[in-house]
Amino acid sequence: PWKNNRRFFSPSPSEIRLKAKREMSGKNYSIGLYYYFCYLISKVFRLRF
């Protein structure tokens, strides 16, 4: 149940990556990089647990 709760309000890695690509294609390059790092971190945590 904890994982379901967490998943409910946290976006999936693929969503974060899509958002990062969208931001990087625009003028918010730093925001895109920030989202991409969030994506990588969430991937690492998913592998760890």
PDBQT receptor file of N, H, CA, C and O in Angstrom, charges set to zero:
ATOM      1  N   PRO A   1       0.819  -1.211   0.000  1.00  0.00    +0.000 N 
ATOM      2  CA  PRO A   1       0.000   0.000   0.000  1.00  0.00    +0.000 C 
ATOM      3  C   PRO A   1       0.857   1.267   0.000  1.00  0.00    +0.000 C 
ATOM      4  O   PRO A   1       0.481   2.282  -0.587  1.00  0.00    +0.000 OA
ATOM      5  N   TRP A   2       2.012   1.196   0.664  1.00  0.00    +0.000 N 
ATOM      6  H   TRP A   2       2.318   0.372   1.141  1.00  0.00    +0.000 HD
ATOM      7  CA  TRP A   2       2.886   2.370   0.713  1.00  0.00    +0.000 C 
ATOM      8  C   TRP A   2       3.365   2.744  -0.677  1.00  0.00    +0.000 C 
ATOM      9  O   TRP A   2       3.399   3.921  -1.036  1.00  0.00    +0.000 OA
ATOM     10  N   LYS A   3       3.735   1.740  -1.456  1.00  0.00    +0.000 N 
ATOM     11  H   LYS A   3       3.708   0.783  -1.164  1.00  0.00    +0.000 HD
ATOM     12  CA  LYS A   3       4.226   2.009  -2.814  1.00  0.00    +0.000 C 
ATOM     13  C   LYS A   3       3.112   2.597  -3.675  1.00  0.00    +0.000 C 
ATOM     14  O   LYS A   3       3.353   3.513  -4.461  1.00  0.00    +0.000 OA
ATOM     15  N   ASN A   4       1.894   2.074  -3.532  1.00  0.00    +0.000 N 
ATOM     16  H   ASN A   4       1.698   1.329  -2.894  1.00  0.00    +0.000 HD
ATOM     17  CA  ASN A   4       0.777   2.609  -4.309  1.00  0.00    +0.000 C 
ATOM     18  C   ASN A   4       0.522   4.068  -3.951  1.00  0.00    +0.000 C 
ATOM     19  O   ASN A   4       0.287   4.900  -4.827  1.00  0.00    +0.000 OA
ATOM     20  N   ASN A   5       0.571   4.370  -2.653  1.00  0.00    +0.000 N 
ATOM     21  H   ASN A   5       0.762   3.694  -1.942  1.00  0.00    +0.000 HD
ATOM     22  CA  ASN A   5       0.376   5.747  -2.209  1.00  0.00    +0.000 C 
ATOM     23  C   ASN A   5       1.432   6.656  -2.815  1.00  0.00    +0.000 C 
ATOM     24  O   ASN A   5       1.126   7.734  -3.324  1.00  0.00    +0.000 OA
ATOM     25  N   ARG A   6       2.677   6.207  -2.752  1.00  0.00    +0.000 N 
ATOM     26  H   ARG A   6       2.925   5.331  -2.338  1.00  0.00    +0.000 HD
ATOM     27  CA  ARG A   6       3.777   7.013  -3.248  1.00  0.00    +0.000 C 
ATOM     28  C   ARG A   6       3.622   7.225  -4.752  1.00  0.00    +0.000 C 
ATOM     29  O   ARG A   6       3.831   8.324  -5.265  1.00  0.00    +0.000 OA
ATOM     30  N   ARG A   7       3.259   6.165  -5.436  1.00  0.00    +0.000 N 
ATOM     31  H   ARG A   7       3.089   5.272  -5.019  1.00  0.00    +0.000 HD
ATOM     32  CA  ARG A   7       3.118   6.255  -6.884  1.00  0.00    +0.000 C 
ATOM     33  C   ARG A   7       1.980   7.202  -7.258  1.00  0.00    +0.000 C 
ATOM     34  O   ARG A   7       2.004   7.826  -8.320  1.00  0.00    +0.000 OA
ATOM     35  N   PHE A   8       0.994   7.303  -6.386  1.00  0.00    +0.000 N 
ATOM     36  H   PHE A   8       0.975   6.796  -5.524  1.00  0.00    +0.000 HD
ATOM     37  CA  PHE A   8      -0.169   8.129  -6.702  1.00  0.00    +0.000 C 
ATOM     38  C   PHE A   8       0.222   9.595  -6.875  1.00  0.00    +0.000 C 
ATOM     39  O   PHE A   8      -0.263  10.259  -7.792  1.00  0.00    +0.000 OA
ATOM     40  N   PHE A   9       1.099  10.109  -6.000  1.00  0.00    +0.000 N 
ATOM     41  H   PHE A   9       1.493   9.570  -5.256  1.00  0.00    +0.000 HD
ATOM     42  CA  PHE A   9       1.439  11.526  -6.124  1.00  0.00    +0.000 C 
ATOM     43  C   PHE A   9       2.844  11.773  -6.645  1.00  0.00    +0.000 C 
ATOM     44  O   PHE A   9       3.283  12.921  -6.704  1.00  0.00    +0.000 OA
ATOM     45  N   SER A  10       3.564  10.716  -7.027  1.00  0.00    +0.000 N 
ATOM     46  H   SER A  10       3.208   9.783  -6.979  1.00  0.00    +0.000 HD
ATOM     47  CA  SER A  10       4.868  10.944  -7.656  1.00  0.00    +0.000 C 
ATOM     48  C   SER A  10       4.806  10.458  -9.101  1.00  0.00    +0.000 C 
ATOM     49  O   SER A  10       4.364   9.337  -9.352  1.00  0.00    +0.000 OA
ATOM     50  N   PRO A  11       5.243  11.281 -10.055  1.00  0.00    +0.000 N 
ATOM     51  CA  PRO A  11       5.190  10.884 -11.463  1.00  0.00    +0.000 C 
ATOM     52  C   PRO A  11       6.169   9.761 -11.774  1.00  0.00    +0.000 C 
ATOM     53  O   PRO A  11       7.199   9.631 -11.112  1.00  0.00    +0.000 OA
ATOM     54  N   SER A  12       5.858   8.966 -12.758  1.00  0.00    +0.000 N 
ATOM     55  H   SER A  12       5.022   9.072 -13.295  1.00  0.00    +0.000 HD
ATOM     56  CA  SER A  12       6.746   7.875 -13.147  1.00  0.00    +0.000 C 
ATOM     57  C   SER A  12       7.970   8.435 -13.870  1.00  0.00    +0.000 C 
ATOM     58  O   SER A  12       7.914   9.537 -14.416  1.00  0.00    +0.000 OA
ATOM     59  N   PRO A  13       9.069   7.690 -13.879  1.00  0.00    +0.000 N 
ATOM     60  CA  PRO A  13      10.301   8.167 -14.539  1.00  0.00    +0.000 C 
ATOM     61  C   PRO A  13      10.086   8.568 -15.989  1.00  0.00    +0.000 C 
ATOM     62  O   PRO A  13      10.668   9.550 -16.451  1.00  0.00    +0.000 OA
ATOM     63  N   SER A  14       9.256   7.822 -16.715  1.00  0.00    +0.000 N 
ATOM     64  H   SER A  14       8.783   7.025 -16.340  1.00  0.00    +0.000 HD
ATOM     65  CA  SER A  14       9.037   8.159 -18.124  1.00  0.00    +0.000 C 
ATOM     66  C   SER A  14       8.342   9.515 -18.260  1.00  0.00    +0.000 C 
ATOM     67  O   SER A  14       8.630  10.281 -19.180  1.00  0.00    +0.000 OA
ATOM     68  N   GLU A  15       7.413   9.802 -17.322  1.00  0.00    +0.000 N 
ATOM     69  H   GLU A  15       7.180   9.180 -16.575  1.00  0.00    +0.000 HD
ATOM     70  CA  GLU A  15       6.745  11.110 -17.360  1.00  0.00    +0.000 C 
ATOM     71  C   GLU A  15       7.748  12.221 -17.112  1.00  0.00    +0.000 C 
ATOM     72  O   GLU A  15       7.714  13.261 -17.770  1.00  0.00    +0.000 OA
ATOM     73  N   ILE A  16       8.647  11.994 -16.155  1.00  0.00    +0.000 N 
ATOM     74  H   ILE A  16       8.675  11.150 -15.620  1.00  0.00    +0.000 HD
ATOM     75  CA  ILE A  16       9.659  13.009 -15.846  1.00  0.00    +0.000 C 
ATOM     76  C   ILE A  16      10.551  13.227 -17.058  1.00  0.00    +0.000 C 
ATOM     77  O   ILE A  16      10.912  14.359 -17.380  1.00  0.00    +0.000 OA
ATOM     78  N   ARG A  17      10.908  12.122 -17.734  1.00  0.00    +0.000 N 
ATOM     79  H   ARG A  17      10.614  11.202 -17.473  1.00  0.00    +0.000 HD
ATOM     80  CA  ARG A  17      11.794  12.255 -18.892  1.00  0.00    +0.000 C 
ATOM     81  C   ARG A  17      11.104  13.033 -20.011  1.00  0.00    +0.000 C 
ATOM     82  O   ARG A  17      11.727  13.869 -20.667  1.00  0.00    +0.000 OA
ATOM     83  N   LEU A  18       9.811  12.757 -20.229  1.00  0.00    +0.000 N 
ATOM     84  H   LEU A  18       9.305  12.079 -19.697  1.00  0.00    +0.000 HD
ATOM     85  CA  LEU A  18       9.062  13.495 -21.250  1.00  0.00    +0.000 C 
ATOM     86  C   LEU A  18       9.025  14.979 -20.913  1.00  0.00    +0.000 C 
ATOM     87  O   LEU A  18       9.199  15.830 -21.785  1.00  0.00    +0.000 OA
ATOM     88  N   LYS A  19       8.796  15.281 -19.630  1.00  0.00    +0.000 N 
ATOM     89  H   LYS A  19       8.656  14.590 -18.922  1.00  0.00    +0.000 HD
ATOM     90  CA  LYS A  19       8.748  16.676 -19.206  1.00  0.00    +0.000 C 
ATOM     91  C   LYS A  19      10.104  17.332 -19.417  1.00  0.00    +0.000 C 
ATOM     92  O   LYS A  19      10.183  18.481 -19.853  1.00  0.00    +0.000 OA
ATOM     93  N   ALA A  20      11.170  16.601 -19.107  1.00  0.00    +0.000 N 
ATOM     94  H   ALA A  20      11.106  15.668 -18.753  1.00  0.00    +0.000 HD
ATOM     95  CA  ALA A  20      12.520  17.142 -19.280  1.00  0.00    +0.000 C 
ATOM     96  C   ALA A  20      12.780  17.444 -20.750  1.00  0.00    +0.000 C 
ATOM     97  O   ALA A  20      13.323  18.497 -21.085  1.00  0.00    +0.000 OA
ATOM     98  N   LYS A  21      12.393  16.523 -21.624  1.00  0.00    +0.000 N 
ATOM     99  H   LYS A  21      11.952  15.668 -21.352  1.00  0.00    +0.000 HD
ATOM    100  CA  LYS A  21      12.600  16.744 -23.061  1.00  0.00    +0.000 C 
ATOM    101  C   LYS A  21      11.825  17.962 -23.536  1.00  0.00    +0.000 C 
ATOM    102  O   LYS A  21      12.323  18.752 -24.339  1.00  0.00    +0.000 OA
ATOM    103  N   ARG A  22      10.593  18.111 -23.032  1.00  0.00    +0.000 N 
ATOM    104  H   ARG A  22      10.188  17.470 -22.381  1.00  0.00    +0.000 HD
ATOM    105  CA  ARG A  22       9.766  19.241 -23.437  1.00  0.00    +0.000 C 
ATOM    106  C   ARG A  22      10.399  20.557 -22.985  1.00  0.00    +0.000 C 
ATOM    107  O   ARG A  22      10.412  21.536 -23.731  1.00  0.00    +0.000 OA
ATOM    108  N   GLU A  23      10.926  20.571 -21.754  1.00  0.00    +0.000 N 
ATOM    109  H   GLU A  23      10.915  19.776 -21.148  1.00  0.00    +0.000 HD
ATOM    110  CA  GLU A  23      11.533  21.800 -21.237  1.00  0.00    +0.000 C 
ATOM    111  C   GLU A  23      12.834  22.117 -21.964  1.00  0.00    +0.000 C 
ATOM    112  O   GLU A  23      13.133  23.281 -22.229  1.00  0.00    +0.000 OA
ATOM    113  N   MET A  24      13.614  21.072 -22.291  1.00  0.00    +0.000 N 
ATOM    114  H   MET A  24      13.371  20.126 -22.076  1.00  0.00    +0.000 HD
ATOM    115  CA  MET A  24      14.904  21.287 -22.930  1.00  0.00    +0.000 C 
ATOM    116  C   MET A  24      14.728  21.749 -24.371  1.00  0.00    +0.000 C 
ATOM    117  O   MET A  24      15.551  22.507 -24.885  1.00  0.00    +0.000 OA
ATOM    118  N   SER A  25      13.661  21.297 -25.027  1.00  0.00    +0.000 N 
ATOM    119  H   SER A  25      12.993  20.682 -24.609  1.00  0.00    +0.000 HD
ATOM    120  CA  SER A  25      13.423  21.733 -26.404  1.00  0.00    +0.000 C 
ATOM    121  C   SER A  25      12.997  23.197 -26.436  1.00  0.00    +0.000 C 
ATOM    122  O   SER A  25      13.200  23.891 -27.432  1.00  0.00    +0.000 OA
ATOM    123  N   GLY A  26      12.404  23.660 -25.330  1.00  0.00    +0.000 N 
ATOM    124  H   GLY A  26      12.239  23.096 -24.521  1.00  0.00    +0.000 HD
ATOM    125  CA  GLY A  26      12.033  25.069 -25.233  1.00  0.00    +0.000 C 
ATOM    126  C   GLY A  26      13.211  25.911 -24.773  1.00  0.00    +0.000 C 
ATOM    127  O   GLY A  26      14.365  25.580 -25.046  1.00  0.00    +0.000 OA
ATOM    128  N   LYS A  27      12.917  26.994 -24.077  1.00  0.00    +0.000 N 
ATOM    129  H   LYS A  27      11.979  27.263 -23.856  1.00  0.00    +0.000 HD
ATOM    130  CA  LYS A  27      13.991  27.878 -23.629  1.00  0.00    +0.000 C 
ATOM    131  C   LYS A  27      14.407  27.614 -22.185  1.00  0.00    +0.000 C 
ATOM    132  O   LYS A  27      15.368  28.208 -21.696  1.00  0.00    +0.000 OA
ATOM    133  N   ASN A  28      13.684  26.720 -21.499  1.00  0.00    +0.000 N 
ATOM    134  H   ASN A  28      12.904  26.238 -21.896  1.00  0.00    +0.000 HD
ATOM    135  CA  ASN A  28      14.013  26.422 -20.099  1.00  0.00    +0.000 C 
ATOM    136  C   ASN A  28      14.985  25.251 -20.022  1.00  0.00    +0.000 C 
ATOM    137  O   ASN A  28      14.625  24.163 -19.571  1.00  0.00    +0.000 OA
ATOM    138  N   TYR A  29      16.216  25.479 -20.464  1.00  0.00    +0.000 N 
ATOM    139  H   TYR A  29      16.508  26.362 -20.831  1.00  0.00    +0.000 HD
ATOM    140  CA  TYR A  29      17.174  24.380 -20.537  1.00  0.00    +0.000 C 
ATOM    141  C   TYR A  29      17.549  23.880 -19.148  1.00  0.00    +0.000 C 
ATOM    142  O   TYR A  29      17.658  22.673 -18.933  1.00  0.00    +0.000 OA
ATOM    143  N   SER A  30      17.747  24.802 -18.200  1.00  0.00    +0.000 N 
ATOM    144  H   SER A  30      17.659  25.782 -18.375  1.00  0.00    +0.000 HD
ATOM    145  CA  SER A  30      18.152  24.399 -16.849  1.00  0.00    +0.000 C 
ATOM    146  C   SER A  30      17.049  23.594 -16.167  1.00  0.00    +0.000 C 
ATOM    147  O   SER A  30      17.327  22.648 -15.430  1.00  0.00    +0.000 OA
ATOM    148  N   ILE A  31      15.786  23.979 -16.418  1.00  0.00    +0.000 N 
ATOM    149  H   ILE A  31      15.560  24.747 -17.017  1.00  0.00    +0.000 HD
ATOM    150  CA  ILE A  31      14.671  23.233 -15.833  1.00  0.00    +0.000 C 
ATOM    151  C   ILE A  31      14.629  21.825 -16.418  1.00  0.00    +0.000 C 
ATOM    152  O   ILE A  31      14.348  20.861 -15.705  1.00  0.00    +0.000 OA
ATOM    153  N   GLY A  32      14.907  21.706 -17.711  1.00  0.00    +0.000 N 
ATOM    154  H   GLY A  32      15.135  22.489 -18.290  1.00  0.00    +0.000 HD
ATOM    155  CA  GLY A  32      14.945  20.393 -18.345  1.00  0.00    +0.000 C 
ATOM    156  C   GLY A  32      16.016  19.513 -17.736  1.00  0.00    +0.000 C 
ATOM    157  O   GLY A  32      15.790  18.329 -17.486  1.00  0.00    +0.000 OA
ATOM    158  N   LEU A  33      17.191  20.098 -17.494  1.00  0.00    +0.000 N 
ATOM    159  H   LEU A  33      17.374  21.060 -17.696  1.00  0.00    +0.000 HD
ATOM    160  CA  LEU A  33      18.269  19.339 -16.859  1.00  0.00    +0.000 C 
ATOM    161  C   LEU A  33      17.855  18.904 -15.464  1.00  0.00    +0.000 C 
ATOM    162  O   LEU A  33      18.130  17.776 -15.053  1.00  0.00    +0.000 OA
ATOM    163  N   TYR A  34      17.195  19.794 -14.733  1.00  0.00    +0.000 N 
ATOM    164  H   TYR A  34      16.971  20.710 -15.066  1.00  0.00    +0.000 HD
ATOM    165  CA  TYR A  34      16.749  19.480 -13.377  1.00  0.00    +0.000 C 
ATOM    166  C   TYR A  34      15.776  18.304 -13.399  1.00  0.00    +0.000 C 
ATOM    167  O   TYR A  34      15.889  17.384 -12.589  1.00  0.00    +0.000 OA
ATOM    168  N   TYR A  35      14.827  18.336 -14.323  1.00  0.00    +0.000 N 
ATOM    169  H   TYR A  35      14.735  19.083 -14.981  1.00  0.00    +0.000 HD
ATOM    170  CA  TYR A  35      13.872  17.233 -14.428  1.00  0.00    +0.000 C 
ATOM    171  C   TYR A  35      14.584  15.938 -14.806  1.00  0.00    +0.000 C 
ATOM    172  O   TYR A  35      14.215  14.862 -14.335  1.00  0.00    +0.000 OA
ATOM    173  N   TYR A  36      15.608  16.043 -15.661  1.00  0.00    +0.000 N 
ATOM    174  H   TYR A  36      15.908  16.917 -16.044  1.00  0.00    +0.000 HD
ATOM    175  CA  TYR A  36      16.313  14.837 -16.087  1.00  0.00    +0.000 C 
ATOM    176  C   TYR A  36      17.073  14.211 -14.928  1.00  0.00    +0.000 C 
ATOM    177  O   TYR A  36      17.133  12.987 -14.806  1.00  0.00    +0.000 OA
ATOM    178  N   PHE A  37      17.663  15.066 -14.060  1.00  0.00    +0.000 N 
ATOM    179  H   PHE A  37      17.614  16.060 -14.159  1.00  0.00    +0.000 HD
ATOM    180  CA  PHE A  37      18.349  14.529 -12.886  1.00  0.00    +0.000 C 
ATOM    181  C   PHE A  37      17.352  13.859 -11.952  1.00  0.00    +0.000 C 
ATOM    182  O   PHE A  37      17.654  12.817 -11.370  1.00  0.00    +0.000 OA
ATOM    183  N   CYS A  38      16.171  14.443 -11.804  1.00  0.00    +0.000 N 
ATOM    184  H   CYS A  38      15.926  15.290 -12.277  1.00  0.00    +0.000 HD
ATOM    185  CA  CYS A  38      15.118  13.819 -10.996  1.00  0.00    +0.000 C 
ATOM    186  C   CYS A  38      14.775  12.451 -11.563  1.00  0.00    +0.000 C 
ATOM    187  O   CYS A  38      14.559  11.495 -10.818  1.00  0.00    +0.000 OA
ATOM    188  N   TYR A  39      14.727  12.365 -12.890  1.00  0.00    +0.000 N 
ATOM    189  H   TYR A  39      14.903  13.142 -13.495  1.00  0.00    +0.000 HD
ATOM    190  CA  TYR A  39      14.418  11.099 -13.553  1.00  0.00    +0.000 C 
ATOM    191  C   TYR A  39      15.481  10.056 -13.248  1.00  0.00    +0.000 C 
ATOM    192  O   TYR A  39      15.161   8.910 -12.931  1.00  0.00    +0.000 OA
ATOM    193  N   LEU A  40      16.758  10.457 -13.345  1.00  0.00    +0.000 N 
ATOM    194  H   LEU A  40      17.017  11.388 -13.602  1.00  0.00    +0.000 HD
ATOM    195  CA  LEU A  40      17.845   9.518 -13.073  1.00  0.00    +0.000 C 
ATOM    196  C   LEU A  40      17.818   9.059 -11.626  1.00  0.00    +0.000 C 
ATOM    197  O   LEU A  40      18.005   7.876 -11.340  1.00  0.00    +0.000 OA
ATOM    198  N   ILE A  41      17.585  10.000 -10.707  1.00  0.00    +0.000 N 
ATOM    199  H   ILE A  41      17.433  10.961 -10.939  1.00  0.00    +0.000 HD
ATOM    200  CA  ILE A  41      17.564   9.655  -9.283  1.00  0.00    +0.000 C 
ATOM    201  C   ILE A  41      16.430   8.678  -8.993  1.00  0.00    +0.000 C 
ATOM    202  O   ILE A  41      16.619   7.706  -8.262  1.00  0.00    +0.000 OA
ATOM    203  N   SER A  42      15.252   8.930  -9.562  1.00  0.00    +0.000 N 
ATOM    204  H   SER A  42      15.098   9.720 -10.156  1.00  0.00    +0.000 HD
ATOM    205  CA  SER A  42      14.117   8.043  -9.315  1.00  0.00    +0.000 C 
ATOM    206  C   SER A  42      14.394   6.655  -9.881  1.00  0.00    +0.000 C 
ATOM    207  O   SER A  42      13.957   5.652  -9.317  1.00  0.00    +0.000 OA
ATOM    208  N   LYS A  43      15.124   6.600 -11.003  1.00  0.00    +0.000 N 
ATOM    209  H   LYS A  43      15.479   7.415 -11.461  1.00  0.00    +0.000 HD
ATOM    210  CA  LYS A  43      15.478   5.304 -11.584  1.00  0.00    +0.000 C 
ATOM    211  C   LYS A  43      16.396   4.535 -10.650  1.00  0.00    +0.000 C 
ATOM    212  O   LYS A  43      16.223   3.334 -10.441  1.00  0.00    +0.000 OA
ATOM    213  N   VAL A  44      17.376   5.239 -10.091  1.00  0.00    +0.000 N 
ATOM    214  H   VAL A  44      17.516   6.214 -10.261  1.00  0.00    +0.000 HD
ATOM    215  CA  VAL A  44      18.323   4.595  -9.172  1.00  0.00    +0.000 C 
ATOM    216  C   VAL A  44      17.587   4.062  -7.948  1.00  0.00    +0.000 C 
ATOM    217  O   VAL A  44      17.838   2.939  -7.511  1.00  0.00    +0.000 OA
ATOM    218  N   PHE A  45      16.682   4.862  -7.395  1.00  0.00    +0.000 N 
ATOM    219  H   PHE A  45      16.479   5.774  -7.749  1.00  0.00    +0.000 HD
ATOM    220  CA  PHE A  45      15.950   4.434  -6.204  1.00  0.00    +0.000 C 
ATOM    221  C   PHE A  45      15.057   3.244  -6.515  1.00  0.00    +0.000 C 
ATOM    222  O   PHE A  45      14.884   2.364  -5.673  1.00  0.00    +0.000 OA
ATOM    223  N   ARG A  46      14.487   3.207  -7.717  1.00  0.00    +0.000 N 
ATOM    224  H   ARG A  46      14.628   3.922  -8.401  1.00  0.00    +0.000 HD
ATOM    225  CA  ARG A  46      13.633   2.090  -8.094  1.00  0.00    +0.000 C 
ATOM    226  C   ARG A  46      14.449   0.795  -8.159  1.00  0.00    +0.000 C 
ATOM    227  O   ARG A  46      13.963  -0.274  -7.788  1.00  0.00    +0.000 OA
ATOM    228  N   LEU A  47      15.688   0.903  -8.632  1.00  0.00    +0.000 N 
ATOM    229  H   LEU A  47      16.083   1.770  -8.934  1.00  0.00    +0.000 HD
ATOM    230  CA  LEU A  47      16.533  -0.287  -8.699  1.00  0.00    +0.000 C 
ATOM    231  C   LEU A  47      16.941  -0.746  -7.308  1.00  0.00    +0.000 C 
ATOM    232  O   LEU A  47      17.087  -1.942  -7.055  1.00  0.00    +0.000 OA
ATOM    233  N   ARG A  48      17.123   0.217  -6.407  1.00  0.00    +0.000 N 
ATOM    234  H   ARG A  48      17.005   1.188  -6.612  1.00  0.00    +0.000 HD
ATOM    235  CA  ARG A  48      17.640  -0.112  -5.089  1.00  0.00    +0.000 C 
ATOM    236  C   ARG A  48      16.603  -0.808  -4.226  1.00  0.00    +0.000 C 
ATOM    237  O   ARG A  48      16.943  -1.732  -3.487  1.00  0.00    +0.000 OA
ATOM    238  N   PHE A  49      15.334  -0.384  -4.299  1.00  0.00    +0.000 N 
ATOM    239  H   PHE A  49      15.057   0.366  -4.899  1.00  0.00    +0.000 HD
ATOM    240  CA  PHE A  49      14.318  -0.942  -3.407  1.00  0.00    +0.000 C 
ATOM    241  C   PHE A  49      13.628  -2.155  -4.008  1.00  0.00    +0.000 C 
ATOM    242  O   PHE A  49      12.746  -2.740  -3.378  1.00  0.00    +0.000 OA
TER     243      PHE A  49
